[in-house]
Amino acid sequence: MAISCELMRRGLPTEYGETEITPAIERASKQWRMLLQIDSDPELKMNWGDGGRLYVFIREKDALKGDFSQTVTISQSY
């Protein structure tokens, strides 16, 4: 997911095979950390796709500065 975060940050396609994963992208992707995971919960009437999850990521340097304006959210569903 860290690679997807970096691709999204750069405005590049995240679909498999659409973007060449360069060494620079791989290096930059190592800075991403999961900040929050939100699961679907029918009792709370939260359903992400078909019972999926939301993942919110932040770069370590942004988290250390308290800058949450550059987070990336990825959804996964079944």
Buried (B, 14 or more C-beta within 10 A) or exposed (E): BBBBBBBBBEEBEBEEEEBEEEEEBEEBBEBBEEBEEBEBEEEEEEEBEEEBBBBBBBBEEBBEEEEEEEBBEBEEEE
